[in-house]
Each structure stands twice: as structure tokens, then as C-alpha cells.
Amino acid sequence: MIAVITGDIINSRKGEVERWIGPLKETLNRYGVEPKNWEIYRGDSFQLSLAPEKAVIAALHIKATIKQTKLQDIRMAIGIGEEKYRSPKITEANGSAYANSGMCFEAMKKQTLAIKSGNKNLDQSLNTMFNLSLLTANNWSSTVSEVIKTAIENPKKNQKSLAKLLNKLQSGVSEALKRGGFEEIMSMNEFYKINIS
């Protein structure tokens, strides 16, 4: 079983492309190598394959990366399933994980994050949770996004250490994590990991 995230940048033509493409590549590199595990295509779309239990945290990580720009946001569909054909390029690979990700992406209307695993009840629960968490995440400011991105990248660090890393006051880091709903998002990720395995 693998997870495949299909995504595209919202407002990709606004502002400088460099502002989001470099940080996006850096974040994708944390989850695999290009072009085997991830690839950017059509200028503003990408695909990433990874272990199912990492899919939600990766999606939130990517969102926090993109939301730092102020102008851009991102839509992502997570597909869970098999990989029938493995290619040196992810965009040429095949299997139910890719099909689920593509179908889920095509079916997205106003949501910016959705999942299709083939388990209807689980998908319904997770998509409801995603929609609730996006009420907060879609409104992350660039400051909140930066703090959440750093917290995801340094899961063992406490707020004091994060503040040092970011050159901010601990109270500012604490406030940003609270405003971004970080604790709630992390418990949603735990629920996801338990149920997807």
C-alpha cells in the first residue's frame, strides 16, 4: 500500500514563481527523490508518493510551506491504494493509489484537501475532519504557516527550541501554534495514522 498526493497551486501566476517553487521542492525532497517519488509538472501541479501513514502530515507540511507566500494556497488529494507499475518517473507509475488520487482530485470542488482510500466510512470521517481543520488552515497567515512548518520539521523540539530556531519569542511561537490549531491538527493526524494502518 502507498499514498499518492496530487496537488496544484492556487493563484500560481500571482507574484513571483520563485517565491513558492523553491520552498515546495525543498519540502517534497523531505519525502522522497525527484522524479521517482515526486515530480512537478504543468508548471504548478505535482505528484508525491509516500508511505500511507505520512500522507496527512506531508499534506499539512506542504500547505504550511505554500501559505508562507501570502498569495498562494494549495489543493491536494490523497489517494491510498496499490502501486501496480513502478516507473523511474512517478508521473508514469500506475495502480489504485494513483487512480484514487486522480479521481479524488477531479471530484474536489471547494475543498483544498480530500482523501479517497476505497473505505467509504473512513473516507467520510476523514474528509469531515479535513473540512473542519481547513476552516483554520485555509486562513493561516504567513507567520503562523512558518511556525507550523518549523514545528512539523522538528517534531522533537519544544516551543522554546522552536522560538530559538525561528528567532522569535516563545510567547509568539505559542500564540502562532494556538492560532493555527496545531494541537488539534496533530490529534487529527494521530487518528488518521491509527485508522489507515
Backbone as numpy.savetxt, mean C-alpha at the origin, in Angstrom:
# Nx Ny Nz CAx CAy CAz Cx Cy Cz
0.55 -19.66 -2.69 -0.29 -18.46 -2.69 0.58 -17.20 -2.69
0.16 -16.25 -3.49 0.85 -14.95 -3.48 -0.20 -13.84 -3.46
0.28 -12.64 -3.22 -0.58 -11.45 -3.33 -0.01 -10.61 -4.47
-0.91 -10.01 -5.24 -0.49 -9.09 -6.31 -1.23 -7.78 -6.09
-0.47 -6.70 -6.00 -1.07 -5.37 -5.88 -0.97 -4.68 -7.23
-2.11 -4.26 -7.76 -2.15 -3.44 -8.98 -2.53 -2.04 -8.53
-1.76 -1.06 -8.97 -2.06 0.30 -8.52 -1.86 1.34 -9.60
-2.50 2.48 -9.40 -2.15 3.62 -10.24 -2.24 4.92 -9.46
-1.44 5.87 -9.91 -1.32 7.15 -9.23 -2.47 8.07 -9.65
-3.14 8.64 -8.67 -4.19 9.63 -8.92 -3.51 11.00 -9.06
-3.91 11.75 -10.08 -3.30 13.07 -10.37 -1.83 12.94 -10.75
-1.48 11.89 -11.49 -0.06 11.65 -11.81 0.53 12.77 -12.68
-0.32 13.50 -13.39 0.22 14.55 -14.27 0.36 15.90 -13.59
-0.12 15.98 -12.35 0.01 17.25 -11.63 1.39 17.35 -10.99
2.03 18.50 -11.14 3.33 18.70 -10.51 4.42 17.89 -11.20
5.55 17.77 -10.53 6.71 17.08 -11.09 6.61 15.57 -10.84
6.79 14.79 -11.90 6.76 13.32 -11.78 7.84 12.84 -10.80
9.00 13.52 -10.82 10.13 13.13 -9.95 9.73 13.10 -8.48
8.74 13.95 -8.11 8.36 14.04 -6.70 7.79 12.74 -6.18
7.13 11.94 -7.06 6.55 10.70 -6.57 7.20 9.44 -7.14
7.79 9.51 -8.34 8.27 8.26 -8.95 9.49 7.68 -8.23
10.42 8.54 -7.81 11.61 8.08 -7.07 11.21 7.43 -5.75
10.44 8.15 -4.91 9.99 7.55 -3.65 9.18 6.26 -3.84
8.35 6.20 -4.90 7.57 4.98 -5.17 8.51 3.81 -5.45
9.51 4.03 -6.31 10.47 2.96 -6.64 11.22 2.50 -5.39
11.61 3.46 -4.55 12.33 3.14 -3.31 11.48 2.23 -2.41
10.21 2.57 -2.30 9.30 1.77 -1.45 9.07 0.40 -2.05
8.84 0.33 -3.36 8.63 -0.97 -4.02 9.86 -1.87 -3.87
11.05 -1.27 -3.89 12.30 -2.02 -3.73 12.39 -2.73 -2.39
11.65 -2.24 -1.41 11.66 -2.88 -0.08 10.91 -4.22 -0.11
10.10 -4.43 -1.16 9.28 -5.64 -1.23 9.71 -6.61 -2.31
10.74 -6.27 -3.06 11.21 -7.19 -4.10 12.06 -6.46 -5.12
12.43 -7.20 -6.18 13.32 -6.62 -7.20 12.55 -6.35 -8.50
12.99 -5.32 -9.18 12.41 -4.96 -10.48 13.17 -5.71 -11.58
12.56 -6.28 -12.61 11.13 -6.31 -12.92 10.45 -7.62 -12.49
11.17 -8.45 -11.72 10.62 -9.76 -11.35 9.45 -9.63 -10.37
9.61 -8.79 -9.33 8.57 -8.65 -8.31 7.72 -7.39 -8.47
8.28 -6.39 -9.13 7.49 -5.17 -9.34 7.92 -4.47 -10.63
6.98 -3.72 -11.17 7.26 -2.99 -12.41 6.31 -1.80 -12.51
6.84 -0.69 -12.96 6.00 0.48 -13.25 5.78 0.47 -14.76
4.53 0.60 -15.18 4.23 0.57 -16.61 3.22 1.67 -16.93
3.08 2.01 -18.20 2.19 3.08 -18.66 2.44 4.39 -17.93
3.63 4.55 -17.41 3.98 5.82 -16.77 3.52 5.99 -15.34
2.29 5.57 -15.03 1.80 5.83 -13.67 1.07 4.65 -13.04
1.26 3.45 -13.60 0.66 2.25 -13.02 1.77 1.30 -12.58
1.46 0.42 -11.64 2.49 -0.53 -11.22 1.84 -1.83 -10.78
2.66 -2.88 -10.76 2.27 -4.16 -10.19 3.36 -4.63 -9.27
2.95 -5.24 -8.15 3.90 -5.75 -7.17 3.40 -7.11 -6.70
4.28 -8.12 -6.72 3.89 -9.42 -6.14 4.69 -9.64 -4.87
4.03 -10.21 -3.87 4.69 -10.41 -2.57 3.92 -11.45 -1.77
4.45 -11.79 -0.59 3.78 -12.77 0.28 2.45 -12.19 0.73
1.37 -13.00 0.76 0.05 -12.48 1.11 0.01 -11.70 2.44
0.74 -12.21 3.45 0.64 -11.54 4.76 1.24 -10.14 4.77
2.03 -9.80 3.74 2.64 -8.46 3.69 1.84 -7.46 2.86
0.76 -7.94 2.21 0.09 -7.10 1.20 -0.53 -5.82 1.76
-1.23 -5.91 2.91 -1.92 -4.72 3.43 -0.92 -3.69 3.95
0.10 -4.15 4.68 1.08 -3.19 5.20 1.84 -2.55 4.03
2.11 -3.32 2.98 2.79 -2.77 1.80 1.92 -1.70 1.13
0.62 -1.98 1.02 -0.30 -1.01 0.40 -0.35 0.28 1.21
-0.39 0.16 2.53 -0.42 1.36 3.39 0.90 2.11 3.32
1.99 1.36 3.22 3.33 1.93 3.09 3.42 2.74 1.79
2.93 2.15 0.70 2.96 2.82 -0.61 2.08 4.08 -0.56
0.92 3.95 0.07 0.01 5.11 0.17 0.69 6.26 0.94
1.32 5.92 2.07 1.99 6.95 2.88 3.12 7.60 2.08
3.79 6.81 1.24 4.87 7.35 0.40 4.32 8.37 -0.59
3.24 8.02 -1.27 2.67 8.87 -2.31 1.99 10.11 -1.71
1.33 9.94 -0.56 0.59 11.05 0.05 1.51 12.16 0.57
2.81 11.89 0.63 3.74 12.94 1.06 3.82 14.09 0.06
3.40 13.84 -1.19 3.54 14.86 -2.24 2.50 15.98 -2.16
1.44 15.78 -1.40 0.31 16.74 -1.32 -0.61 16.69 -2.53
-0.07 16.46 -3.74 -0.90 16.51 -4.96 -1.45 15.14 -5.36
-0.70 14.09 -5.07 -1.06 12.77 -5.56 -1.72 11.90 -4.48
-2.46 10.90 -4.97 -2.94 9.82 -4.12 -2.79 8.55 -4.96
-3.30 7.44 -4.47 -3.08 6.19 -5.18 -4.29 5.27 -5.01
-4.59 4.50 -6.07 -5.62 3.46 -6.00 -4.92 2.12 -6.10
-5.30 1.18 -5.23 -4.65 -0.13 -5.26 -5.66 -1.26 -5.05
-5.47 -2.33 -5.80 -6.28 -3.53 -5.66 -5.37 -4.69 -5.31
-5.72 -5.39 -4.25 -4.93 -6.55 -3.82 -5.65 -7.82 -4.30
-4.94 -8.65 -5.02 -5.48 -9.95 -5.44 -4.70 -11.05 -4.74
-5.42 -12.01 -4.18 -4.76 -13.14 -3.52 -5.09 -14.39 -4.35
-4.09 -15.23 -4.57 -4.34 -16.45 -5.34 -3.04 -17.14 -5.71
-3.09 -17.89 -6.81 -1.91 -18.65 -7.23 -1.15 -17.91 -8.32
0.09 -18.32 -8.48 0.88 -17.85 -9.61 1.10 -19.08 -10.48
0.44 -19.12 -11.64 0.53 -20.30 -12.52 1.78 -20.23 -13.39
2.08 -19.01 -13.83 3.22 -18.84 -14.72 4.10 -17.72 -14.19
5.35 -18.07 -13.93 6.29 -17.08 -13.41 7.19 -16.61 -14.54
7.33 -15.30 -14.68 8.13 -14.74 -15.75 9.21 -13.86 -15.16
10.31 -13.60 -15.90 11.31 -12.65 -15.40 10.71 -11.24 -15.21
9.56 -10.99 -15.90 8.87 -9.71 -15.75 7.51 -9.96 -15.14
7.21 -9.28 -14.04 5.94 -9.47 -13.35 4.75 -9.21 -14.28
4.86 -8.25 -15.18 3.74 -7.89 -16.05 3.42 -8.99 -17.07
4.28 -10.01 -17.16 4.01 -11.14 -18.06 3.65 -12.41 -17.29
3.63 -12.33 -15.96 3.29 -13.50 -15.14 1.78 -13.70 -15.15
1.34 -14.86 -14.63 -0.04 -15.24 -14.78 -0.52 -16.10 -13.62
-1.83 -16.13 -13.40 -2.40 -16.96 -12.35 -3.56 -16.25 -11.69
-4.24 -16.95 -10.76 -5.45 -16.38 -10.17 -5.17 -15.12 -9.34
-3.97 -15.01 -8.76 -3.63 -13.80 -7.99 -3.65 -12.58 -8.90
-3.10 -12.74 -10.11 -3.06 -11.64 -11.09 -4.46 -11.32 -11.60
-5.24 -12.38 -11.87 -6.62 -12.20 -12.35 -7.46 -11.50 -11.29
-7.35 -11.95 -10.03 -8.12 -11.33 -8.94 -7.74 -9.87 -8.76
-6.44 -9.57 -8.85 -5.98 -8.19 -8.69 -6.52 -7.32 -9.82
-6.45 -7.82 -11.05 -6.95 -7.07 -12.21 -8.45 -6.85 -12.16
-9.21 -7.90 -11.83 -10.67 -7.79 -11.75 -11.08 -6.82 -10.64
-10.39 -6.93 -9.52 -10.68 -6.06 -8.38 -10.40 -4.61 -8.76
-9.30 -4.39 -9.46 -8.92 -3.03 -9.86 -9.95 -2.44 -10.82
-10.39 -3.26 -11.80 -11.37 -2.78 -12.78 -12.71 -2.45 -12.11
-13.04 -3.18 -11.04 -14.34 -3.00 -10.38 -14.35 -1.84 -9.38
-13.18 -1.27 -9.09 -13.12 -0.19 -8.10 -13.79 1.05 -8.64
-14.63 1.65 -7.81 -15.27 2.89 -8.23 -14.64 4.05 -7.48
-15.15 4.31 -6.29 -14.61 5.44 -5.54 -13.56 5.02 -4.52
-13.46 3.69 -4.28 -12.50 3.24 -3.26 -11.07 3.48 -3.77
-10.14 3.59 -2.83 -8.74 3.67 -3.24 -7.96 2.44 -2.77
-8.65 1.51 -2.08 -8.00 0.25 -1.70 -9.07 -0.83 -1.60
-8.84 -1.96 -2.26 -9.80 -3.07 -2.21 -9.06 -4.39 -2.36
-9.76 -5.48 -2.01 -9.13 -6.80 -2.07 -10.09 -7.83 -2.67
-9.53 -8.80 -3.38 -10.30 -9.94 -3.88 -9.44 -11.19 -3.67
-9.95 -12.08 -2.80 -9.17 -13.29 -2.49 -9.90 -14.54 -2.95
-11.15 -14.39 -3.38 -11.93 -15.57 -3.73 -12.77 -16.07 -2.56
-12.49 -15.54 -1.34 -13.31 -15.87 -0.17 -14.26 -14.69 0.06
-15.51 -14.85 -0.39 -16.47 -13.74 -0.38 -16.67 -13.08 0.98
-16.84 -13.91 2.02 -17.09 -13.36 3.36 -15.90 -12.56 3.87
-14.71 -13.12 3.68 -13.51 -12.43 4.13 -13.32 -11.14 3.34
-13.52 -11.21 2.02 -13.37 -10.00 1.19 -14.33 -8.90 1.65
-15.56 -9.31 1.98 -16.54 -8.32 2.40 -16.11 -7.64 3.71
-15.64 -8.45 4.67 -15.17 -7.90 5.96 -14.00 -6.96 5.74
-13.02 -7.44 4.96 -11.81 -6.63 4.74 -12.12 -5.34 3.97
-12.95 -5.43 2.94 -13.26 -4.23 2.16 -14.03 -3.20 2.99
-14.87 -3.69 3.92 -15.56 -2.77 4.84 -14.53 -2.07 5.73
-13.58 -2.85 6.26 -12.52 -2.28 7.10 -11.68 -1.27 6.31
-11.32 -1.65 5.09 -10.52 -0.74 4.25 -11.25 0.59 4.07
-12.54 0.50 3.71 -13.31 1.72 3.47 -13.37 2.61 4.70
-13.49 2.00 5.88 -13.50 2.78 7.12 -12.13 3.40 7.38
-11.08 2.62 7.17 -9.74 3.16 7.43 -9.38 4.26 6.43
-9.93 4.17 5.21 -9.63 5.18 4.19 -10.29 6.53 4.50
-11.33 6.53 5.34 -11.92 7.81 5.75 -10.84 8.67 6.40
-9.89 8.01 7.07 -8.76 8.72 7.68 -7.58 8.80 6.70
-7.20 7.65 6.12 -5.99 7.59 5.30 -6.05 8.47 4.04
-7.23 8.61 3.45 -7.34 9.47 2.26 -7.09 10.93 2.58
-7.15 11.27 3.88 -6.94 12.66 4.29 -5.61 12.89 5.01
-4.70 11.89 4.94 -3.38 12.09 5.55 -2.72 13.32 4.94
-2.18 14.18 5.79 -1.39 15.31 5.30 0.00 14.79 4.96
0.82 15.63 4.34 2.17 15.16 4.00 2.98 14.87 5.27
2.74 15.63 6.34 3.44 15.40 7.61 3.04 14.07 8.22
1.72 13.82 8.29 1.22 12.55 8.83 1.74 11.38 7.99
1.72 11.55 6.67 2.21 10.49 5.76 3.67 10.17 6.01
4.46 11.20 6.20 5.90 11.01 6.44 6.13 10.22 7.74
5.39 10.57 8.78 5.55 9.90 10.07 5.08 8.44 9.97
3.95 8.20 9.31 3.44 6.84 9.17 4.38 5.98 8.32
4.89 6.55 7.24 5.86 5.84 6.39 7.08 5.43 7.22
7.59 6.35 8.01 8.78 6.08 8.83 8.47 5.02 9.90
7.27 5.08 10.48 6.88 4.09 11.51 6.76 2.70 10.89
6.22 2.62 9.67 6.09 1.32 8.99 7.47 0.76 8.66
8.39 1.65 8.26 9.74 1.21 7.88 10.59 0.83 9.08
10.20 1.30 10.26 10.97 1.03 11.48 10.07 0.48 12.58
9.52 -0.73 12.37 8.51 -1.26 13.30 9.01 -1.47 14.73
10.32 -1.59 14.90 10.85 -1.85 16.25 11.13 -0.55 17.03
11.10 0.57 16.34 11.44 1.84 16.99 10.24 2.44 17.72
10.51 2.99 18.90 9.44 3.67 19.63 9.32 5.13 19.15
8.36 5.85 19.69 8.11 7.22 19.23 9.31 8.14 19.43
10.02 7.92 20.51 11.20 8.74 20.80 12.25 8.57 19.69
12.50 7.31 19.31 13.48 7.02 18.25 13.00 7.54 16.90
11.69 7.41 16.65 11.13 7.91 15.38 11.30 9.43 15.31
11.06 10.10 16.43 11.20 11.56 16.48 12.64 11.97 16.14
13.58 11.21 16.69 15.00 11.49 16.42 15.30 11.32 14.92
14.82 10.20 14.36 15.00 9.91 12.93 14.45 11.02 12.05
13.29 11.53 12.44 12.58 12.53 11.61 12.97 13.96 11.96
13.78 14.10 13.01 14.17 15.43 13.46 12.94 16.24 13.87
12.06 15.57 14.62 10.82 16.22 15.10 10.72 16.02 16.61
9.80 16.74 17.22 9.53 16.53 18.65 8.71 15.25 18.80
8.93 14.56 19.93 8.17 13.33 20.16 6.67 13.61 20.18
6.29 14.75 20.75 4.86 15.10 20.82 4.27 15.25 19.42
5.07 15.78 18.48 4.63 15.94 17.09 4.42 14.59 16.42
5.34 13.65 16.70 5.24 12.30 16.13 4.01 11.60 16.69
3.81 11.71 18.00 2.67 11.08 18.66 1.35 11.62 18.08
1.31 12.94 17.92 0.12 13.61 17.38 -0.16 13.16 15.95
0.89 13.07 15.12 0.73 12.66 13.72 0.23 11.22 13.62
0.76 10.33 14.46 0.33 8.93 14.45 -1.14 8.82 14.87
-1.53 9.63 15.85 -2.91 9.64 16.32 -3.84 10.15 15.22
-3.45 11.27 14.61 -4.27 11.86 13.54 -4.39 10.92 12.35
-3.34 10.14 12.08 -3.35 9.22 10.95 -4.03 7.89 11.24
-4.48 7.70 12.50 -5.15 6.44 12.87 -4.21 5.25 12.82
-2.94 5.49 13.16 -1.91 4.46 12.99 -2.21 3.17 13.79
-2.60 3.33 15.06 -2.88 2.15 15.89 -4.01 1.31 15.32
-5.07 2.00 14.89 -6.24 1.31 14.34 -5.88 0.59 13.04
-5.06 1.25 12.21 -4.64 0.66 10.94 -3.78 -0.58 11.19
-2.94 -0.50 12.21 -2.10 -1.64 12.56 -2.93 -2.81 13.09
-3.99 -2.54 13.84 -4.81 -3.66 14.32 -5.62 -4.25 13.16
-6.00 -3.42 12.18 -6.64 -3.94 10.97 -5.67 -4.86 10.22
-4.41 -4.47 10.15 -3.39 -5.29 9.49 -3.21 -6.62 10.20
-3.27 -6.61 11.55 -3.16 -7.86 12.32 -4.33 -8.78 12.01
-5.54 -8.22 11.97 -6.74 -8.99 11.64 -6.58 -9.62 10.25
-6.11 -8.82 9.33 -5.88 -9.30 7.96 -4.89 -10.47 7.94
-3.75 -10.29 8.62 -2.70 -11.34 8.60 -3.20 -12.66 9.18
-3.95 -12.59 10.27 -4.48 -13.81 10.90 -5.44 -14.51 9.95
-6.32 -13.74 9.31 -7.37 -14.33 8.47 -6.89 -14.77 7.09
-5.86 -14.13 6.58 -5.40 -14.46 5.22 -4.54 -15.73 5.26
-3.91 -15.99 6.40 -3.05 -17.19 6.47 -3.92 -18.43 6.67
